[in-house]
């Protein structure tokens, strides 16, 4: 009976490993394990960006912005968030809602946050997210007023 448990456990581990390699290439699996910023979709990258800003890890959020020409625009958002957090330490990200994800070149995101001092604030952003050799990275961020 004890040998059959080990055999079942070995079978489950080998099946899991086989499924991982079947659905993802070995390069994707190894990169995801070694690079904490690696993401295999634009939505995950944008969600990580906002989670870093929410947890006050602004340097890590800046690490997800790659293009040298548009880096200043994205870093402006990180600096803006840092200043808002310094003014209101109780600020908390409530929701990141993806409005349009069909085109990774222009992902529209509605972000809501609140604190004990202020009511809920909502802002919409257009993220330009592109595939790089290190996974999806934010190429540019633009604050938008409405969808028209």
BELMOZI-V635479 format. One record per helix or strand of 2 or more residues. SS is the DSSP state (alpha for helix, beta for strand). FROM is the first residue (numbers start at 1). LEN is the number of residues. If there is no record, write none. Layout:
# BELMOZI-V635479
ss:SS from:FROM len:LEN
ss:SS from:FROM len:LEN
This chain:
# BELMOZI-V635479
ss:alpha from:2 len:22
ss:alpha from:26 len:9
ss:alpha from:42 len:13
ss:alpha from:58 len:6
ss:alpha from:71 len:17
ss:beta from:92 len:9
ss:alpha from:104 len:3
ss:beta from:107 len:8
ss:beta from:121 len:12
ss:beta from:135 len:10
